[in-house]
Amino acid sequence: MSETVDLSEDLEFTCVPSLWQRKHLLGLEELTAAEIRLILDVAAQIKSATAGCRDRVSALNGRTVANLFFENSTRTKTSFTLAAKRLGGDVVDFSSNTSSLSKGETIIDTAKTLEAMNMDAVIVRHRTPGTPHLLAQNLECSVINAGDGPHEHPTQGLLDILTILEHRGTVEDLTVALVGDISHSRTARSNIFGLKKLGARVIVCGPATLVSRRWEKFGVEVAHNLDEIVPRCDVLNLLRIQFERQQTRPFPSVREYAHLYAMNRRRMAIAKDNVLIMAPGPINRGVEISADVADGEHSVILEQVTNGLAVRMAVLWLCCGPREIG
């Protein structure tokens, strides 16, 4: 049974409000390395102080957040809901199918209506890039990006980095490969922005139809042969093929993709002994990753899920205007 943890006497927590100056979290591209480290530090402290995010913290008592999800989501939406409740806040779940949007109301008017009900934060996922930025320009409450099309997914990038930090202590000078559907991946972009700012070397790898040379402008290495880069990698983050975002099939068959790019037992044999295997989920067993690797000793996939809760607790606390905890 969970209990409420009092962190009011923790000096590290009480000094955080003066260090965080942003109302919104829209993406990692706009954050400094210091701001990224601050979120990660707070997430790590919260995770430690709450027994792995099991116990409650009365940090957001009296605060209410709204989930505005215009795309399907299981992990992210559930994680944000639990994060708010673990912090003592209230949560309102919005359904676009039963809202006035179906009657012609704009997304801005819908968000303003919710804000008028004294919402302190709006967590938004939408298929159109820039939607959270648009809402941030029109709302007084905090706006948190839970994924805007193929643009960014900042909390996913943060939880991925937190997972690496827990195992390696740093990301500086590590080689991290993002493998798969880079072209359509908001997770890839947020990881690139965050990892690069913290000093990692990043490789993006996949079929040429999904990983063009244009990615080099982000300061990353572009590769199309997974076997060639695996021995160099400290971390392999295996991204889902997003068929729902593709206009045409980018490769002849799923079987061929799995042959060329799935992380399997053969490729694990040429990887570093301490390589980390990550995947943002949902994973497609037998496509991006074989079952034995997904469940193997190098996999930290379920740890990513737990760290997602810690990161989202930290983001909600920081963005909703921290006040004295306890």
C-alpha positions as CSV (number, residue, x, y, z in Angstrom):
1,M,0.0,0.0,0.0
2,S,1.4,3.4,-1.0
3,E,2.0,6.2,1.5
4,T,2.5,9.9,1.2
5,V,6.1,11.1,1.4
6,D,7.0,14.4,2.9
7,L,9.9,16.1,1.0
8,S,9.4,19.5,2.4
9,E,12.7,19.4,4.3
10,D,14.7,18.2,1.3
11,L,17.0,21.1,0.4
12,E,17.6,19.8,-3.1
13,F,13.9,19.9,-3.8
14,T,13.1,23.2,-2.2
15,C,15.8,25.0,-4.3
16,V,14.5,23.7,-7.6
17,P,11.7,26.2,-8.2
18,S,14.3,29.0,-8.5
19,L,16.3,27.0,-11.1
20,W,13.3,26.2,-13.4
21,Q,12.0,29.2,-15.3
22,R,9.7,27.6,-17.9
23,K,5.9,27.3,-17.8
24,H,5.7,24.8,-20.7
25,L,7.6,21.7,-21.9
26,L,7.2,21.7,-25.7
27,G,10.4,20.0,-26.8
28,L,14.0,19.2,-26.0
29,E,15.3,21.2,-28.9
30,E,14.6,24.5,-27.0
31,L,16.0,23.3,-23.7
32,T,19.6,23.9,-22.5
33,A,21.8,21.1,-21.3
34,A,21.4,22.5,-17.8
35,E,17.6,22.4,-18.0
36,I,17.6,18.8,-19.3
37,R,19.9,17.8,-16.4
38,L,17.6,19.5,-13.9
39,I,14.6,17.6,-15.0
40,L,16.5,14.3,-14.9
41,D,17.9,15.1,-11.5
42,V,14.4,15.8,-10.1
43,A,13.1,12.7,-11.7
44,A,15.9,10.6,-10.1
45,Q,15.2,12.2,-6.7
46,I,11.5,11.6,-6.9
47,K,12.0,8.0,-8.0
48,S,14.3,7.4,-5.1
49,A,12.2,9.2,-2.5
50,T,9.0,7.5,-3.5
51,A,10.2,3.9,-3.6
52,G,10.2,3.8,-7.4
53,C,7.3,6.1,-7.8
54,R,5.0,3.9,-5.7
55,D,4.4,6.4,-2.9
56,R,2.6,9.6,-3.1
57,V,3.9,13.1,-2.8
58,S,1.6,16.0,-1.9
59,A,3.2,18.4,-4.3
60,L,0.2,19.1,-6.5
61,N,-2.6,19.1,-4.0
62,G,-5.3,21.3,-5.4
63,R,-3.9,21.3,-8.9
64,T,-5.7,19.8,-11.9
65,V,-4.3,18.6,-15.2
66,A,-6.2,17.7,-18.4
67,N,-5.2,15.0,-20.8
68,L,-6.0,16.2,-24.4
69,F,-5.1,13.2,-26.5
70,F,-6.2,13.3,-30.1
71,E,-4.2,10.1,-31.0
72,N,-4.4,6.7,-29.4
73,S,-2.1,6.2,-26.5
74,T,-1.7,3.6,-23.7
75,R,1.7,4.1,-22.1
76,T,2.0,7.9,-22.3
77,K,-1.5,8.7,-21.3
78,T,-1.6,6.2,-18.4
79,S,1.9,7.4,-17.3
80,F,0.9,11.1,-17.2
81,T,-2.4,10.2,-15.3
82,L,-0.5,8.2,-12.7
83,A,2.2,10.8,-12.4
84,A,-0.4,13.5,-11.6
85,K,-2.2,11.3,-9.1
86,R,1.1,10.3,-7.4
87,L,1.8,14.0,-6.9
88,G,-1.7,14.5,-5.3
89,G,-3.3,16.2,-8.3
90,D,-6.6,15.7,-10.1
91,V,-6.9,14.5,-13.7
92,V,-9.5,15.2,-16.3
93,D,-9.4,12.9,-19.4
94,F,-10.6,14.5,-22.6
95,S,-12.1,12.4,-25.5
96,S,-12.1,14.1,-28.9
97,N,-14.8,11.7,-30.1
98,T,-17.4,12.9,-27.7
99,S,-16.3,16.6,-27.5
100,S,-17.6,19.7,-29.2
101,L,-14.7,19.3,-31.7
102,S,-17.1,17.0,-33.6
103,K,-19.5,20.0,-33.8
104,G,-16.9,22.3,-35.4
105,E,-15.3,23.8,-32.3
106,T,-11.6,24.7,-32.7
107,I,-8.9,23.0,-30.6
108,I,-8.0,26.4,-29.1
109,D,-11.6,27.0,-28.0
110,T,-11.8,23.5,-26.6
111,A,-8.5,24.1,-24.6
112,K,-9.7,27.5,-23.4
113,T,-12.9,26.0,-22.2
114,L,-11.0,23.4,-20.1
115,E,-8.7,26.1,-18.8
116,A,-11.7,28.2,-17.7
117,M,-12.5,25.2,-15.4
118,N,-9.3,26.1,-13.5
119,M,-6.9,23.6,-15.2
120,D,-3.3,24.1,-14.2
121,A,-1.8,22.1,-17.1
122,V,-2.8,20.7,-20.4
123,I,-1.1,17.6,-21.7
124,V,-1.6,17.4,-25.4
125,R,-0.9,14.7,-28.1
126,H,-1.9,15.6,-31.6
127,R,-1.0,14.3,-35.1
128,T,-0.2,17.8,-36.3
129,P,3.4,19.1,-35.5
130,G,3.3,22.4,-33.6
131,T,-0.1,21.9,-31.9
132,P,1.4,22.2,-28.3
133,H,3.2,25.4,-29.4
134,L,-0.1,26.8,-30.7
135,L,-1.8,26.1,-27.4
136,A,1.0,27.5,-25.4
137,Q,0.6,30.8,-27.3
138,N,-3.2,30.9,-26.4
139,L,-3.4,29.5,-22.9
140,E,-2.3,30.8,-19.5
141,C,-1.9,27.4,-18.0
142,S,1.1,25.1,-18.6
143,V,1.2,23.1,-21.8
144,I,3.1,19.8,-22.0
145,N,3.8,18.1,-25.3
146,A,3.0,14.4,-25.2
147,G,3.8,13.9,-28.9
148,D,3.0,16.2,-31.8
149,G,3.0,14.1,-35.0
150,P,6.5,13.2,-36.1
151,H,8.0,16.3,-34.5
152,E,8.9,15.7,-30.8
153,H,8.0,13.5,-27.8
154,P,10.1,15.2,-25.1
155,T,9.2,13.1,-22.1
156,Q,10.1,9.9,-24.0
157,G,13.5,11.4,-24.9
158,L,14.0,12.3,-21.2
159,L,13.0,8.9,-19.9
160,D,15.3,7.2,-22.4
161,I,18.2,9.3,-21.2
162,L,17.4,8.7,-17.6
163,T,17.5,5.0,-18.2
164,I,20.9,5.3,-19.8
165,L,22.2,7.4,-16.9
166,E,21.0,4.8,-14.3
167,H,23.2,2.2,-16.0
168,R,26.1,4.2,-17.2
169,G,26.3,7.2,-14.9
170,T,26.7,9.5,-17.9
171,V,25.8,9.8,-21.5
172,E,28.8,11.9,-22.4
173,D,31.0,10.1,-25.0
174,L,28.6,7.1,-25.3
175,T,27.6,6.0,-28.7
176,V,23.8,5.6,-29.0
177,A,22.1,4.2,-32.1
178,L,18.5,5.0,-33.0
179,V,17.4,2.2,-35.3
180,G,14.3,2.0,-37.5
181,D,11.7,4.5,-38.7
182,I,13.7,7.7,-38.1
183,S,11.8,9.6,-40.7
184,H,8.4,9.4,-38.9
185,S,9.7,9.2,-35.3
186,R,9.1,12.0,-32.8
187,T,11.0,9.9,-30.3
188,A,14.1,10.0,-32.5
189,R,14.1,13.7,-32.7
190,S,13.8,14.2,-29.0
191,N,16.5,11.7,-28.3
192,I,18.8,13.4,-30.8
193,F,18.3,16.8,-29.2
194,G,18.7,15.6,-25.7
195,L,21.6,13.2,-26.2
196,K,23.6,15.6,-28.3
197,K,23.3,18.4,-25.8
198,L,24.6,16.0,-23.1
199,G,27.6,15.0,-25.1
200,A,26.6,11.6,-26.7
201,R,27.5,10.4,-30.2
202,V,24.4,9.5,-32.0
203,I,23.9,7.2,-35.0
204,V,20.6,6.9,-36.9
205,C,20.3,3.7,-38.8
206,G,17.7,2.2,-41.1
207,P,16.7,1.8,-44.7
208,A,17.6,4.7,-46.9
209,T,13.9,5.3,-47.5
210,L,13.5,6.0,-43.7
211,V,16.9,7.5,-42.9
212,S,18.1,10.0,-45.5
213,R,21.4,11.9,-45.5
214,R,19.5,15.0,-44.4
215,W,19.7,13.8,-40.8
216,E,23.4,14.7,-40.9
217,K,22.4,18.3,-40.4
218,F,21.4,17.4,-36.8
219,G,25.0,16.4,-36.1
220,V,24.4,12.7,-36.2
221,E,26.0,9.8,-38.2
222,V,23.8,8.2,-40.8
223,A,24.1,4.4,-41.4
224,H,22.2,1.9,-43.4
225,N,24.0,-1.3,-42.3
226,L,23.1,-2.3,-38.8
227,D,25.8,-5.1,-38.6
228,E,28.5,-2.5,-39.3
229,I,27.6,-0.2,-36.3
230,V,26.5,-2.7,-33.7
231,P,30.0,-3.4,-32.4
232,R,30.5,0.3,-31.7
233,C,27.3,1.0,-29.8
234,D,26.9,1.4,-26.1
235,V,23.1,1.7,-26.5
236,L,20.7,0.5,-29.2
237,N,17.3,2.1,-29.2
238,L,15.0,0.2,-31.5
239,L,12.1,2.3,-32.9
240,R,8.8,1.0,-34.1
241,I,8.0,1.0,-37.8
242,Q,5.1,3.5,-37.9
243,F,3.0,2.2,-40.8
244,E,0.1,4.5,-39.8
245,R,2.2,7.6,-40.7
246,Q,3.6,6.3,-44.0
247,Q,2.1,7.1,-47.4
248,T,3.9,4.3,-49.2
249,R,5.6,1.1,-48.1
250,P,9.3,2.1,-47.5
251,F,10.6,-1.5,-47.9
252,P,9.5,-4.6,-49.8
253,S,8.3,-6.6,-46.8
254,V,8.4,-6.8,-43.0
255,R,10.3,-10.0,-43.3
256,E,13.1,-8.3,-45.2
257,Y,13.2,-5.4,-42.7
258,A,13.5,-7.9,-39.8
259,H,16.3,-9.6,-41.6
260,L,18.3,-6.4,-42.1
261,Y,17.4,-4.4,-39.0
262,A,16.0,-6.5,-36.2
263,M,18.1,-6.9,-33.1
264,N,18.5,-10.6,-32.7
265,R,20.7,-13.2,-31.1
266,R,23.2,-13.1,-34.0
267,R,23.7,-9.4,-33.7
268,M,23.9,-9.6,-29.9
269,A,26.9,-11.8,-30.4
270,I,28.8,-9.0,-32.1
271,A,27.6,-6.3,-29.7
272,K,29.5,-5.0,-26.6
273,D,29.2,-7.1,-23.5
274,N,27.4,-4.3,-21.6
275,V,25.3,-3.0,-24.4
276,L,21.8,-1.6,-23.5
277,I,18.8,-2.6,-25.5
278,M,16.0,-0.1,-25.5
279,A,12.7,0.4,-27.2
280,P,10.1,3.1,-26.6
281,G,7.1,0.7,-27.2
282,P,4.9,-0.7,-28.3
283,I,7.4,-3.3,-29.5
284,N,6.8,-5.5,-32.5
285,R,8.4,-8.8,-31.6
286,G,10.0,-10.4,-34.6
287,V,10.1,-7.1,-36.5
288,E,12.4,-4.5,-34.7
289,I,13.5,-7.0,-32.0
290,S,13.4,-10.7,-31.4
291,A,11.6,-12.1,-28.4
292,D,14.8,-13.4,-26.7
293,V,16.5,-10.0,-27.0
294,A,13.4,-8.1,-25.8
295,D,13.3,-10.4,-22.7
296,G,17.1,-10.8,-22.3
297,E,19.5,-9.5,-19.7
298,H,20.6,-6.5,-21.8
299,S,17.0,-5.2,-22.2
300,V,15.9,-2.2,-20.2
301,I,12.6,-1.8,-21.9
302,L,10.5,-2.2,-18.7
303,E,12.8,0.1,-16.8
304,Q,12.0,2.7,-19.4
305,V,8.3,2.4,-18.5
306,T,9.0,3.0,-14.8
307,N,11.3,5.9,-15.6
308,G,8.6,7.4,-17.7
309,L,6.5,7.8,-14.6
310,A,9.4,9.5,-12.7
311,V,10.1,11.9,-15.6
312,R,6.5,12.9,-16.0
313,M,6.2,13.4,-12.2
314,A,9.2,15.7,-12.4
315,V,7.9,17.6,-15.5
316,L,4.4,18.1,-14.0
317,W,5.8,19.4,-10.7
318,L,8.2,21.8,-12.4
319,C,5.8,23.1,-15.0
320,C,2.7,23.4,-12.8
321,G,4.5,25.9,-10.6
322,P,6.2,24.2,-7.6
323,R,5.2,25.3,-4.2
324,E,6.2,24.0,-0.8
325,I,6.0,20.3,-0.8
326,G,4.5,18.5,2.2
